[in-house]
């Protein structure tokens, strides 16, 4: 009985840690928007703050944002099955805002982006 209980606790902890890790946006992403492909690299700078850089065609850009979910032991715990990253993107001659939604069971996100005038520019999707 004790062995079964211990095995159950270890399995539960492993599954919980795995789910929390998958909720993180950190890492390299292959992303697309408006027919353009770009590589996006994001790192967690502190708690629920993310920064990143991307490159497409001849443009470089940066993003900064905040993850909405619960931060516990440097992992993001989802509210439900999804976490949200909201922030700002910046390029040499343009900037705006973005929102990404990540399902914790997948290594994908979907989202949208706008320019600084608030004009909706379209979908921004990514996959690891």
N, C-alpha and C positions, 0 to 999 in steps of 0.2 A: 504494500500500500504506500509506504514512504517513497519507494523508488518511483512509482507511478506519479505521485504528486510532484516529486522533484523533476522528473522528466517533463511534466506538464508545465511547470514554472519556467524551466529553461527554454522550452519551445515557445511559450508565450512571450518571453523576453526577446528572443531572437526575432520573432515575427514583428513585434512592436518596434524594435530598432530598425529592421528592414523597411517598414512602412515609413518611419520618420525620415530616414535617409532619402528615400525616393521623393519625399515632399520638398526637398531642397532644390533650388534653381542653379546651384553652383555647378560649373563644368562647361564643357564645350558643346555647343548646339549648332546644328545645321538648320538655318532658318530661311523663310521665304516671305516676301511681301511684294505686292504689285508686280509679279513676274520676275523679281530679282531674287537671286540666291545670295545668302551671306553667312559667314561664320561668325558666331557670337560666343564670346568667352565671358562667363560671369563668375565672380568670386564674392563670397560673403565677407564683408569687412568688419562687421560687429553685430552680434545679435541677429536682428531681422533686416539689416541693411545690406543691399547688394550693389556692386559696381560692375561694370563690364565694358568691353570694347568690341566693335564689329568692323568688318571690312567687306565692301561689295563694290564691284566695278572699279572705279578709281576713288571712291570715297572712304574715309575713316570716320567712325563715330564712337561716341561713348554713351552709356546709360548709367543712371543711378536710380535706385528705387527702394521701396520698403515692402517686405513680405508681410501679408496679413494672415495670421494663423497664430498659434501659440508657440513661443520659443521656450524649449525645455532642454536643459543640458546641451546647449548649442545645436539642437535639432529643431526643426519646425514640425509642429504637430498640426494636422489639418483641423479646420473647423468643418466637420462633415468629412467629405472625401476629397476636398479641394483646397488649395492655397492660392492666394492672389498676390501678384507682384505689380505694384503701381509706381510709376516714376516718370522721369524725364529723359529724353534722348537729345543728343546734341551732335551736330556736324559743323563743318567750317562755315557754311552759309545758311544753315537752317536748324531749327530745333522744335520740340513739341513734347507731347506726353504719350504714354503707353500704359496699357493694362494687359497683363498676362494671367491666364488661368491654368493651373496645373492640377490634373487629376493625380492623386498620390499613388495610384496603382500603375501608372504609365510613365514612361520617360518622354512625354510630349507636353507641349503647352499650346494653347490657342490664345489669341488676343487681338487687340486692335491698337491703332496709333492715330494720332492727330497732329496737325501742325500747331504752331503757337497761336494761330488765329482761331483754334478750336475746330477747324475743318477736319471732318473724319476722312482719313486717308485709306482705310481698309484694314484687312486682316493681317496679322503678323503671327506666323505659326513656327514652331520649332520642334526638333526631335533630336535626341542624343543617339 
